[in-house]
Amino acid sequence: MNKQNKLDIIMRDYGIAIEALDTEHIVCSMQIQSQHLNSFHVAFGGVLFHVADLVAGRVFMEDGSNGMTVSGTIHYVAPVPLGTIITCTAKIVKRGMRLCYIDVVITNPVGDTLTTVNYIFSKVSYTS
């Protein structure tokens, strides 16, 4: 099984559905469930970061690249309550020889920005 298929399975098991995908852009959706909530009854920040990282990683790999997250800077703009269907859009900003810059925006169904994340991924070679 290739790395893209493994990541697709992880995303599916987490409840993330791929709506559109090409080598520069991905759009996914997911509904916030009770297990995603913190004590304030909104999505844990770590849940949103994890979703964004999975989605950014998936578009990073679409051209055949292998690699890993080097850094991610997240900005929580608004709380995400139970039942919200989020849309997570990731776009490649720049794909260099070694590093790849990806911007992610998480929105609610009416298009309000809930979270933004800026990632840097590094290309690496795997031997297995």
C-alpha positions in Angstrom: 0.0 0.0 0.0 1.4 3.4 -0.9 1.8 6.3 1.5 -1.1 8.3 -0.2 -3.5 5.3 0.4 -2.4 5.0 4.0 -3.0 8.7 4.6 -6.4 8.4 2.9 -7.4 5.6 5.3 -6.2 7.7 8.3 -8.2 10.6 7.1 -11.3 8.5 6.4 -11.1 6.9 9.9 -10.9 10.4 11.4 -14.0 11.4 9.5 -12.3 13.6 6.9 -13.8 13.4 3.4 -11.8 14.5 0.3 -14.1 16.7 -1.8 -11.5 17.9 -4.4 -7.8 17.2 -4.9 -5.0 18.0 -7.4 -1.3 18.6 -7.1 -1.7 22.2 -5.7 -5.0 22.2 -3.9 -7.2 20.1 -1.7 -10.7 20.6 -0.2 -11.9 18.3 2.6 -14.8 18.3 5.0 -15.5 16.9 8.4 -18.2 17.2 11.1 -17.2 18.1 14.6 -18.3 15.2 16.9 -18.5 15.0 20.8 -15.1 13.3 21.0 -13.5 16.4 19.4 -14.7 18.8 22.1 -12.9 20.4 25.0 -14.4 21.4 28.4 -15.7 24.6 26.8 -17.8 22.4 24.4 -15.9 23.6 21.3 -13.3 21.7 19.2 -9.9 21.2 20.8 -7.3 23.3 19.1 -5.2 20.1 18.7 -8.1 18.5 16.7 -8.1 21.4 14.2 -4.3 21.4 14.0 -4.4 17.6 13.4 -7.0 17.9 10.6 -5.1 20.7 8.9 -1.8 18.7 9.1 -3.4 15.6 7.6 -5.0 17.7 4.8 -1.8 19.7 4.1 0.2 16.4 4.1 -2.1 14.9 1.6 -1.8 17.7 -1.0 2.0 17.8 -0.4 2.2 14.1 -1.4 -0.1 14.3 -4.4 2.9 15.0 -6.8 4.7 12.0 -5.5 6.8 13.8 -2.8 7.6 12.1 0.4 8.3 14.1 3.5 7.2 15.4 6.9 5.9 18.5 8.6 8.8 20.8 9.7 6.6 23.5 11.3 3.1 24.7 11.5 1.8 28.1 12.8 -1.9 28.1 13.7 -4.3 31.0 14.3 -7.6 30.2 16.0 -10.0 32.8 14.7 -13.3 31.5 16.1 -14.6 28.6 18.2 -15.9 25.5 16.5 -19.0 24.0 18.2 -20.4 20.5 18.2 -22.0 19.5 14.9 -20.2 22.1 12.8 -19.3 20.8 9.3 -15.9 22.3 8.7 -14.3 22.7 5.3 -10.5 22.5 5.3 -8.8 23.9 2.2 -5.0 23.6 1.7 -3.1 25.3 -1.1 0.5 24.9 -2.1 2.1 28.4 -1.9 5.6 27.3 -3.1 7.1 23.9 -3.8 10.9 24.2 -3.7 13.6 21.7 -4.2 13.5 20.7 -0.5 10.8 22.7 1.2 7.1 23.1 0.5 5.0 26.0 1.9 1.3 25.3 2.4 -1.5 27.5 3.6 -4.6 26.0 5.2 -8.0 27.6 5.9 -10.7 26.0 7.9 -14.2 27.5 7.4 -17.8 26.8 8.6 -20.7 26.1 6.2 -21.3 29.8 5.6 -17.7 30.5 4.7 -16.6 32.2 7.9 -12.9 31.5 8.7 -12.4 29.5 11.9 -8.7 28.7 11.7 -5.7 29.3 9.5 -2.5 27.4 9.5 0.8 28.0 7.7 2.9 24.9 7.2 6.4 24.1 6.0 7.0 20.5 4.8 10.4 19.0 4.0 11.0 16.5 1.2 12.8 13.4 2.4 13.7 10.1 0.7 12.4 6.9 2.2 14.3 3.7 1.7 11.5 1.3 2.6 
